[in-house]
Amino acid sequence: MRKSIIGGNWKMNMRASSAKELASALRPLGSGDCEVVLFPPFVYLKDVADAVRGSGVHVGGQNCHSEPDGAFTGEISAEMLKDSGADYVLLGHSERRAYHDGWGESSSWINAKLTHALGVGLKAILCVGETIAEREAGRTNDVLGGQLRQSLAGISAERTIDVVIAYEPVWAIGTGKTATPQMAEGAHAFIRGVIGRMWDEGIAQQMRIQYGGSVKASNARELLSQTDIDGALVGGASLSADEFAAIVKAAK
Ligand code: PGA
């Protein structure tokens, strides 16, 4: 039985006071059967970690570098995340794969980050997903398979326990368009098949796969009731304590 996991990806939102307030309001979510991880902006990570300490709610960084230290202006290392109270790191989010004027993150760099972060003792949520053009061209499985194989290359079987996959169709993120539960389940089952071929069926059955893209309290239950959907990565709706709590409740 895979334990459900709901992530709140706050993206570039909140200020110190609202971050602390939201994190404190979410403390009760840490005592249930569902694992809850909050991803605040780096500058509030320690405040949020302090606010949820002892509650069972986990905290993660929204990204990290592949090196521990060095001349990388504006970057944050996995070691720094750990040092600030993070247990998790979010890697390969489509907003980082796509944005930034041509220097979007490649799967091979994401692989280097993932390998380093796991080595430091962080758990990771690895995001994969297709664009609308790729889906319409019938390339969804090729894109997902390619992202998974490249991003997870060389990860040992023992370390896979610390990896969660987030399937986030790019066309569903922040758009209000959600994949239908059947569409999402199809992609999740495909992803589980790829994991099985990369390692083995036991690892495929153990690995948790979250769905992300316009998840809200009103659509969470149906998505989360699908066989291969083990949780959700929530953006916009994670900024409201009530909405986020209702999504976590739907996962239990
Ligand atoms: P959304 O974002 O819930 O606002 O669509 C999800 C994500 O980007 O992780």
py3Dmol code that shows the C-alpha trace and the ligand (Angstrom):
import py3Dmol

protein = """\
ATOM      1  CA  MET A   1       0.000   0.000   0.000  1.00  0.00           C
ATOM      2  CA  ARG A   2       1.529   3.316  -1.072  1.00  0.00           C
ATOM      3  CA  LYS A   3       1.175   6.216   1.352  1.00  0.00           C
ATOM      4  CA  SER A   4      -0.537   9.236  -0.226  1.00  0.00           C
ATOM      5  CA  ILE A   5       1.517  12.392  -0.564  1.00  0.00           C
ATOM      6  CA  ILE A   6       0.210  15.908  -1.142  1.00  0.00           C
ATOM      7  CA  GLY A   7       2.650  18.710  -1.960  1.00  0.00           C
ATOM      8  CA  GLY A   8       1.914  22.417  -1.747  1.00  0.00           C
ATOM      9  CA  ASN A   9       4.027  24.284  -4.309  1.00  0.00           C
ATOM     10  CA  TRP A  10       3.818  27.904  -3.232  1.00  0.00           C
ATOM     11  CA  LYS A  11       5.920  29.042  -6.220  1.00  0.00           C
ATOM     12  CA  MET A  12       6.904  32.772  -6.000  1.00  0.00           C
ATOM     13  CA  ASN A  13       4.139  33.764  -3.588  1.00  0.00           C
ATOM     14  CA  MET A  14       3.737  34.872   0.032  1.00  0.00           C
ATOM     15  CA  ARG A  15       5.635  37.203   2.379  1.00  0.00           C
ATOM     16  CA  ALA A  16       7.235  36.229   5.684  1.00  0.00           C
ATOM     17  CA  SER A  17       4.118  36.902   7.752  1.00  0.00           C
ATOM     18  CA  SER A  18       1.639  35.167   5.414  1.00  0.00           C
ATOM     19  CA  ALA A  19       4.026  32.205   4.947  1.00  0.00           C
ATOM     20  CA  LYS A  20       4.286  31.677   8.715  1.00  0.00           C
ATOM     21  CA  GLU A  21       0.544  32.115   9.146  1.00  0.00           C
ATOM     22  CA  LEU A  22      -0.325  29.593   6.421  1.00  0.00           C
ATOM     23  CA  ALA A  23       2.241  27.061   7.665  1.00  0.00           C
ATOM     24  CA  SER A  24       0.925  27.325  11.239  1.00  0.00           C
ATOM     25  CA  ALA A  25      -2.645  26.820  10.038  1.00  0.00           C
ATOM     26  CA  LEU A  26      -1.562  23.626   8.236  1.00  0.00           C
ATOM     27  CA  ARG A  27       0.073  21.982  11.270  1.00  0.00           C
ATOM     28  CA  PRO A  28      -2.917  19.683  11.979  1.00  0.00           C
ATOM     29  CA  LEU A  29      -2.455  18.085   8.525  1.00  0.00           C
ATOM     30  CA  GLY A  30       0.778  16.466   9.692  1.00  0.00           C
ATOM     31  CA  SER A  31      -0.906  14.009  12.019  1.00  0.00           C
ATOM     32  CA  GLY A  32      -2.963  12.086   9.447  1.00  0.00           C
ATOM     33  CA  ASP A  33      -2.246   9.110   7.154  1.00  0.00           C
ATOM     34  CA  CYS A  34      -1.304  11.308   4.226  1.00  0.00           C
ATOM     35  CA  GLU A  35       2.201  12.769   3.928  1.00  0.00           C
ATOM     36  CA  VAL A  36       2.139  16.558   3.488  1.00  0.00           C
ATOM     37  CA  VAL A  37       5.063  18.594   2.112  1.00  0.00           C
ATOM     38  CA  LEU A  38       5.163  22.386   1.732  1.00  0.00           C
ATOM     39  CA  PHE A  39       7.435  24.061  -0.820  1.00  0.00           C
ATOM     40  CA  PRO A  40       7.805  27.729   0.176  1.00  0.00           C
ATOM     41  CA  PRO A  41      10.177  30.161  -1.565  1.00  0.00           C
ATOM     42  CA  PHE A  42      13.761  29.635  -0.318  1.00  0.00           C
ATOM     43  CA  VAL A  43      13.845  32.803   1.790  1.00  0.00           C
ATOM     44  CA  TYR A  44      10.915  31.587   3.907  1.00  0.00           C
ATOM     45  CA  LEU A  45      11.987  27.948   4.145  1.00  0.00           C
ATOM     46  CA  LYS A  46      13.414  28.217   7.634  1.00  0.00           C
ATOM     47  CA  ASP A  47      10.417  30.224   8.913  1.00  0.00           C
ATOM     48  CA  VAL A  48       8.053  27.599   7.514  1.00  0.00           C
ATOM     49  CA  ALA A  49      10.165  24.725   8.888  1.00  0.00           C
ATOM     50  CA  ASP A  50      10.058  26.402  12.323  1.00  0.00           C
ATOM     51  CA  ALA A  51       6.292  26.918  12.065  1.00  0.00           C
ATOM     52  CA  VAL A  52       5.569  23.235  11.323  1.00  0.00           C
ATOM     53  CA  ARG A  53       8.275  21.693  13.560  1.00  0.00           C
ATOM     54  CA  GLY A  54       6.979  18.670  15.471  1.00  0.00           C
ATOM     55  CA  SER A  55       3.689  18.573  13.552  1.00  0.00           C
ATOM     56  CA  GLY A  56       4.647  15.895  11.014  1.00  0.00           C
ATOM     57  CA  VAL A  57       4.304  18.330   8.077  1.00  0.00           C
ATOM     58  CA  HIS A  58       7.416  18.278   5.867  1.00  0.00           C
ATOM     59  CA  VAL A  59       9.135  21.155   4.104  1.00  0.00           C
ATOM     60  CA  GLY A  60      11.029  21.197   0.813  1.00  0.00           C
ATOM     61  CA  GLY A  61      12.887  23.521  -1.532  1.00  0.00           C
ATOM     62  CA  GLN A  62      11.473  24.349  -4.971  1.00  0.00           C
ATOM     63  CA  ASN A  63      14.821  23.627  -6.666  1.00  0.00           C
ATOM     64  CA  CYS A  64      18.504  23.068  -5.887  1.00  0.00           C
ATOM     65  CA  HIS A  65      21.838  23.105  -7.680  1.00  0.00           C
ATOM     66  CA  SER A  66      23.843  19.996  -8.558  1.00  0.00           C
ATOM     67  CA  GLU A  67      26.950  21.203  -6.684  1.00  0.00           C
ATOM     68  CA  PRO A  68      27.356  21.602  -2.914  1.00  0.00           C
ATOM     69  CA  ASP A  69      29.096  25.013  -2.983  1.00  0.00           C
ATOM     70  CA  GLY A  70      30.796  27.339  -5.382  1.00  0.00           C
ATOM     71  CA  ALA A  71      30.637  30.353  -7.638  1.00  0.00           C
ATOM     72  CA  PHE A  72      26.999  29.959  -8.728  1.00  0.00           C
ATOM     73  CA  THR A  73      25.396  33.319  -8.031  1.00  0.00           C
ATOM     74  CA  GLY A  74      21.752  33.091  -7.052  1.00  0.00           C
ATOM     75  CA  GLU A  75      21.736  29.314  -6.659  1.00  0.00           C
ATOM     76  CA  ILE A  76      20.987  27.164  -3.587  1.00  0.00           C
ATOM     77  CA  SER A  77      22.527  23.759  -2.836  1.00  0.00           C
ATOM     78  CA  ALA A  78      20.893  20.601  -1.510  1.00  0.00           C
ATOM     79  CA  GLU A  79      23.135  20.904   1.560  1.00  0.00           C
ATOM     80  CA  MET A  80      21.712  24.384   2.249  1.00  0.00           C
ATOM     81  CA  LEU A  81      18.159  23.083   1.960  1.00  0.00           C
ATOM     82  CA  LYS A  82      18.892  20.350   4.497  1.00  0.00           C
ATOM     83  CA  ASP A  83      20.604  22.824   6.742  1.00  0.00           C
ATOM     84  CA  SER A  84      17.493  25.031   6.691  1.00  0.00           C
ATOM     85  CA  GLY A  85      15.130  22.235   7.718  1.00  0.00           C
ATOM     86  CA  ALA A  86      14.056  20.763   4.362  1.00  0.00           C
ATOM     87  CA  ASP A  87      13.447  17.031   3.880  1.00  0.00           C
ATOM     88  CA  TYR A  88      12.417  17.321   0.242  1.00  0.00           C
ATOM     89  CA  VAL A  89      13.347  19.074  -2.977  1.00  0.00           C
ATOM     90  CA  LEU A  90      11.154  19.638  -6.010  1.00  0.00           C
ATOM     91  CA  LEU A  91      13.077  19.046  -9.246  1.00  0.00           C
ATOM     92  CA  GLY A  92      12.295  19.467 -12.926  1.00  0.00           C
ATOM     93  CA  HIS A  93       9.163  21.567 -12.548  1.00  0.00           C
ATOM     94  CA  SER A  94       7.949  22.536 -16.019  1.00  0.00           C
ATOM     95  CA  GLU A  95       8.222  26.215 -15.119  1.00  0.00           C
ATOM     96  CA  ARG A  96      11.959  25.643 -14.656  1.00  0.00           C
ATOM     97  CA  ARG A  97      12.294  23.342 -17.667  1.00  0.00           C
ATOM     98  CA  ALA A  98      10.639  25.949 -19.898  1.00  0.00           C
ATOM     99  CA  TYR A  99      11.270  29.488 -18.659  1.00  0.00           C
ATOM    100  CA  HIS A 100      14.255  31.725 -18.377  1.00  0.00           C
ATOM    101  CA  ASP A 101      14.864  32.803 -21.915  1.00  0.00           C
ATOM    102  CA  GLY A 102      16.500  29.799 -23.395  1.00  0.00           C
ATOM    103  CA  TRP A 103      18.316  28.375 -20.395  1.00  0.00           C
ATOM    104  CA  GLY A 104      15.503  26.073 -19.343  1.00  0.00           C
ATOM    105  CA  GLU A 105      16.644  23.066 -17.347  1.00  0.00           C
ATOM    106  CA  SER A 106      17.481  19.924 -19.290  1.00  0.00           C
ATOM    107  CA  SER A 107      16.717  16.410 -18.058  1.00  0.00           C
ATOM    108  CA  SER A 108      20.458  15.722 -17.829  1.00  0.00           C
ATOM    109  CA  TRP A 109      20.955  18.655 -15.448  1.00  0.00           C
ATOM    110  CA  ILE A 110      17.893  17.586 -13.478  1.00  0.00           C
ATOM    111  CA  ASN A 111      19.508  14.131 -13.251  1.00  0.00           C
ATOM    112  CA  ALA A 112      22.695  15.667 -11.812  1.00  0.00           C
ATOM    113  CA  LYS A 113      20.657  17.628  -9.250  1.00  0.00           C
ATOM    114  CA  LEU A 114      18.598  14.572  -8.312  1.00  0.00           C
ATOM    115  CA  THR A 115      21.661  12.364  -7.893  1.00  0.00           C
ATOM    116  CA  HIS A 116      23.322  14.959  -5.670  1.00  0.00           C
ATOM    117  CA  ALA A 117      20.191  15.720  -3.610  1.00  0.00           C
ATOM    118  CA  LEU A 118      19.543  12.033  -2.878  1.00  0.00           C
ATOM    119  CA  GLY A 119      23.198  11.620  -1.907  1.00  0.00           C
ATOM    120  CA  VAL A 120      22.817  14.397   0.647  1.00  0.00           C
ATOM    121  CA  GLY A 121      19.805  12.637   2.163  1.00  0.00           C
ATOM    122  CA  LEU A 122      16.965  14.692   0.719  1.00  0.00           C
ATOM    123  CA  LYS A 123      13.870  13.086  -0.770  1.00  0.00           C
ATOM    124  CA  ALA A 124      12.834  14.391  -4.164  1.00  0.00           C
ATOM    125  CA  ILE A 125       9.709  15.023  -6.157  1.00  0.00           C
ATOM    126  CA  LEU A 126      10.614  14.791  -9.835  1.00  0.00           C
ATOM    127  CA  CYS A 127       8.183  16.507 -12.220  1.00  0.00           C
ATOM    128  CA  VAL A 128       7.500  15.280 -15.741  1.00  0.00           C
ATOM    129  CA  GLY A 129       4.827  16.292 -18.231  1.00  0.00           C
ATOM    130  CA  GLU A 130       3.974  16.996 -21.846  1.00  0.00           C
ATOM    131  CA  THR A 131       2.945  20.257 -23.525  1.00  0.00           C
ATOM    132  CA  ILE A 132      -0.349  20.580 -25.376  1.00  0.00           C
ATOM    133  CA  ALA A 133       1.482  20.447 -28.741  1.00  0.00           C
ATOM    134  CA  GLU A 134       3.182  17.190 -27.722  1.00  0.00           C
ATOM    135  CA  ARG A 135      -0.118  15.671 -26.559  1.00  0.00           C
ATOM    136  CA  GLU A 136      -1.920  16.688 -29.749  1.00  0.00           C
ATOM    137  CA  ALA A 137       0.892  15.220 -31.839  1.00  0.00           C
ATOM    138  CA  GLY A 138       0.417  11.882 -30.025  1.00  0.00           C
ATOM    139  CA  ARG A 139       3.849  12.180 -28.385  1.00  0.00           C
ATOM    140  CA  THR A 140       2.818  12.118 -24.699  1.00  0.00           C
ATOM    141  CA  ASN A 141       4.316   8.709 -23.924  1.00  0.00           C
ATOM    142  CA  ASP A 142       7.541   9.450 -25.828  1.00  0.00           C
ATOM    143  CA  VAL A 143       8.000  12.713 -23.926  1.00  0.00           C
ATOM    144  CA  LEU A 144       7.245  11.180 -20.507  1.00  0.00           C
ATOM    145  CA  GLY A 145       9.426   8.146 -21.197  1.00  0.00           C
ATOM    146  CA  GLY A 146      12.323  10.343 -22.335  1.00  0.00           C
ATOM    147  CA  GLN A 147      12.078  12.693 -19.337  1.00  0.00           C
ATOM    148  CA  LEU A 148      11.924   9.764 -16.901  1.00  0.00           C
ATOM    149  CA  ARG A 149      14.803   7.810 -18.418  1.00  0.00           C
ATOM    150  CA  GLN A 150      17.094  10.835 -18.596  1.00  0.00           C
ATOM    151  CA  SER A 151      16.161  12.383 -15.248  1.00  0.00           C
ATOM    152  CA  LEU A 152      16.407   9.078 -13.346  1.00  0.00           C
ATOM    153  CA  ALA A 153      19.471   7.649 -15.096  1.00  0.00           C
ATOM    154  CA  GLY A 154      21.926   5.949 -12.771  1.00  0.00           C
ATOM    155  CA  ILE A 155      19.756   6.182  -9.627  1.00  0.00           C
ATOM    156  CA  SER A 156      20.287   2.990  -7.634  1.00  0.00           C
ATOM    157  CA  ALA A 157      17.374   0.709  -6.752  1.00  0.00           C
ATOM    158  CA  GLU A 158      17.883   1.469  -3.024  1.00  0.00           C
ATOM    159  CA  ARG A 159      17.523   5.211  -3.600  1.00  0.00           C
ATOM    160  CA  THR A 160      14.238   4.961  -5.529  1.00  0.00           C
ATOM    161  CA  ILE A 161      12.381   4.813  -2.196  1.00  0.00           C
ATOM    162  CA  ASP A 162      13.228   8.514  -1.773  1.00  0.00           C
ATOM    163  CA  VAL A 163      11.846   9.540  -5.172  1.00  0.00           C
ATOM    164  CA  VAL A 164       8.268  10.593  -5.898  1.00  0.00           C
ATOM    165  CA  ILE A 165       7.190  11.336  -9.471  1.00  0.00           C
ATOM    166  CA  ALA A 166       4.791  14.200 -10.189  1.00  0.00           C
ATOM    167  CA  TYR A 167       2.952  13.891 -13.483  1.00  0.00           C
ATOM    168  CA  GLU A 168       2.071  17.451 -14.425  1.00  0.00           C
ATOM    169  CA  PRO A 169       0.725  17.978 -17.942  1.00  0.00           C
ATOM    170  CA  VAL A 170       2.071  21.437 -18.798  1.00  0.00           C
ATOM    171  CA  TRP A 171      -1.255  22.490 -20.351  1.00  0.00           C
ATOM    172  CA  ALA A 172      -3.043  21.872 -17.027  1.00  0.00           C
ATOM    173  CA  ILE A 173      -0.740  23.941 -14.792  1.00  0.00           C
ATOM    174  CA  GLY A 174      -2.296  27.177 -13.583  1.00  0.00           C
ATOM    175  CA  THR A 175      -4.779  27.125 -16.457  1.00  0.00           C
ATOM    176  CA  GLY A 176      -7.845  25.758 -14.686  1.00  0.00           C
ATOM    177  CA  LYS A 177      -7.798  22.863 -17.213  1.00  0.00           C
ATOM    178  CA  THR A 178      -7.408  19.561 -15.401  1.00  0.00           C
ATOM    179  CA  ALA A 179      -6.684  16.270 -17.101  1.00  0.00           C
ATOM    180  CA  THR A 180      -9.723  14.034 -16.793  1.00  0.00           C
ATOM    181  CA  PRO A 181      -9.209  11.332 -14.147  1.00  0.00           C
ATOM    182  CA  GLN A 182      -9.019   8.768 -16.978  1.00  0.00           C
ATOM    183  CA  MET A 183      -6.390  10.773 -18.868  1.00  0.00           C
ATOM    184  CA  ALA A 184      -4.339  11.214 -15.704  1.00  0.00           C
ATOM    185  CA  GLU A 185      -4.677   7.538 -14.765  1.00  0.00           C
ATOM    186  CA  GLY A 186      -3.504   6.538 -18.261  1.00  0.00           C
ATOM    187  CA  ALA A 187      -0.356   8.638 -17.908  1.00  0.00           C
ATOM    188  CA  HIS A 188       0.288   7.384 -14.367  1.00  0.00           C
ATOM    189  CA  ALA A 189      -0.049   3.755 -15.428  1.00  0.00           C
ATOM    190  CA  PHE A 190       2.354   4.439 -18.306  1.00  0.00           C
ATOM    191  CA  ILE A 191       4.852   6.063 -15.915  1.00  0.00           C
ATOM    192  CA  ARG A 192       4.616   3.080 -13.555  1.00  0.00           C
ATOM    193  CA  GLY A 193       5.343   0.814 -16.523  1.00  0.00           C
ATOM    194  CA  VAL A 194       8.479   2.810 -17.406  1.00  0.00           C
ATOM    195  CA  ILE A 195       9.671   2.599 -13.783  1.00  0.00           C
ATOM    196  CA  GLY A 196       9.077  -1.171 -13.883  1.00  0.00           C
ATOM    197  CA  ARG A 197      11.201  -1.470 -17.021  1.00  0.00           C
ATOM    198  CA  MET A 198      13.967   0.760 -15.605  1.00  0.00           C
ATOM    199  CA  TRP A 199      14.170  -1.228 -12.349  1.00  0.00           C
ATOM    200  CA  ASP A 200      11.605  -3.912 -11.587  1.00  0.00           C
ATOM    201  CA  GLU A 201       7.932  -4.456 -10.823  1.00  0.00           C
ATOM    202  CA  GLY A 202       8.476  -4.243  -7.055  1.00  0.00           C
ATOM    203  CA  ILE A 203       9.947  -0.754  -7.363  1.00  0.00           C
ATOM    204  CA  ALA A 204       7.202   0.272  -9.796  1.00  0.00           C
ATOM    205  CA  GLN A 205       4.551  -0.773  -7.273  1.00  0.00           C
ATOM    206  CA  GLN A 206       6.294   1.010  -4.426  1.00  0.00           C
ATOM    207  CA  MET A 207       6.977   4.335  -6.177  1.00  0.00           C
ATOM    208  CA  ARG A 208       4.487   7.092  -5.515  1.00  0.00           C
ATOM    209  CA  ILE A 209       3.182   9.095  -8.478  1.00  0.00           C
ATOM    210  CA  GLN A 210       1.366  12.376  -7.867  1.00  0.00           C
ATOM    211  CA  TYR A 211      -0.848  14.252 -10.278  1.00  0.00           C
ATOM    212  CA  GLY A 212      -0.435  18.021 -10.641  1.00  0.00           C
ATOM    213  CA  GLY A 213      -2.215  20.665 -12.673  1.00  0.00           C
ATOM    214  CA  SER A 214      -5.163  22.746 -11.437  1.00  0.00           C
ATOM    215  CA  VAL A 215      -5.959  20.360  -8.563  1.00  0.00           C
ATOM    216  CA  LYS A 216      -8.592  21.889  -6.257  1.00  0.00           C
ATOM    217  CA  ALA A 217     -10.847  20.679  -3.467  1.00  0.00           C
ATOM    218  CA  SER A 218     -13.649  20.170  -6.002  1.00  0.00           C
ATOM    219  CA  ASN A 219     -11.753  17.790  -8.323  1.00  0.00           C
ATOM    220  CA  ALA A 220      -9.309  16.147  -5.892  1.00  0.00           C
ATOM    221  CA  ARG A 221     -11.437  13.233  -4.753  1.00  0.00           C
ATOM    222  CA  GLU A 222     -12.076  11.856  -8.231  1.00  0.00           C
ATOM    223  CA  LEU A 223      -8.450  12.226  -9.304  1.00  0.00           C
ATOM    224  CA  LEU A 224      -7.123  10.710  -6.089  1.00  0.00           C
ATOM    225  CA  SER A 225      -9.431   7.713  -6.291  1.00  0.00           C
ATOM    226  CA  GLN A 226      -7.644   6.432  -9.429  1.00  0.00           C
ATOM    227  CA  THR A 227      -5.544   3.294  -8.944  1.00  0.00           C
ATOM    228  CA  ASP A 228      -2.182   4.769  -9.924  1.00  0.00           C
ATOM    229  CA  ILE A 229      -2.650   8.292  -8.515  1.00  0.00           C
ATOM    230  CA  ASP A 230      -0.968   8.425  -5.112  1.00  0.00           C
ATOM    231  CA  GLY A 231      -1.306  12.086  -4.333  1.00  0.00           C
ATOM    232  CA  ALA A 232      -1.238  15.572  -5.780  1.00  0.00           C
ATOM    233  CA  LEU A 233       1.166  18.429  -6.334  1.00  0.00           C
ATOM    234  CA  VAL A 234      -0.905  21.538  -5.783  1.00  0.00           C
ATOM    235  CA  GLY A 235       0.015  25.060  -6.889  1.00  0.00           C
ATOM    236  CA  GLY A 236      -2.621  27.799  -6.711  1.00  0.00           C
ATOM    237  CA  ALA A 237      -4.954  25.943  -4.344  1.00  0.00           C
ATOM    238  CA  SER A 238      -2.116  25.349  -1.846  1.00  0.00           C
ATOM    239  CA  LEU A 239      -2.105  29.058  -0.958  1.00  0.00           C
ATOM    240  CA  SER A 240      -5.435  28.704   0.843  1.00  0.00           C
ATOM    241  CA  ALA A 241      -5.390  26.739   4.109  1.00  0.00           C
ATOM    242  CA  ASP A 242      -9.015  25.592   3.714  1.00  0.00           C
ATOM    243  CA  GLU A 243      -8.664  24.547   0.079  1.00  0.00           C
ATOM    244  CA  PHE A 244      -5.380  22.712   0.733  1.00  0.00           C
ATOM    245  CA  ALA A 245      -6.745  20.983   3.839  1.00  0.00           C
ATOM    246  CA  ALA A 246      -9.758  19.789   1.833  1.00  0.00           C
ATOM    247  CA  ILE A 247      -7.423  18.289  -0.808  1.00  0.00           C
ATOM    248  CA  VAL A 248      -5.411  16.484   1.882  1.00  0.00           C
ATOM    249  CA  LYS A 249      -8.667  15.183   3.360  1.00  0.00           C
ATOM    250  CA  ALA A 250      -9.687  13.854  -0.069  1.00  0.00           C
ATOM    251  CA  ALA A 251      -6.472  11.809  -0.170  1.00  0.00           C
ATOM    252  CA  LYS A 252      -7.133   9.961   3.058  1.00  0.00           C
TER     253      LYS A 252
END
"""
ligand_1 = """\
9
PGA
P -1.471 24.571 -10.231
O 0.109 24.271 -10.214
O -2.099 23.688 -9.192
O -1.583 26.031 -9.918
O -1.951 24.239 -11.617
C 0.607 22.971 -10.028
C 2.107 22.976 -10.113
O 2.659 23.747 -10.900
O 2.800 22.238 -9.390
"""
view = py3Dmol.view(width=600, height=400)
view.addModel(protein, "pdb")
view.setStyle({"model": 0}, {"cartoon": {"style": "trace"}})
view.addModel(ligand_1, "xyz")
view.setStyle({"model": 1}, {"stick": {}})
view.zoomTo()
view.show()
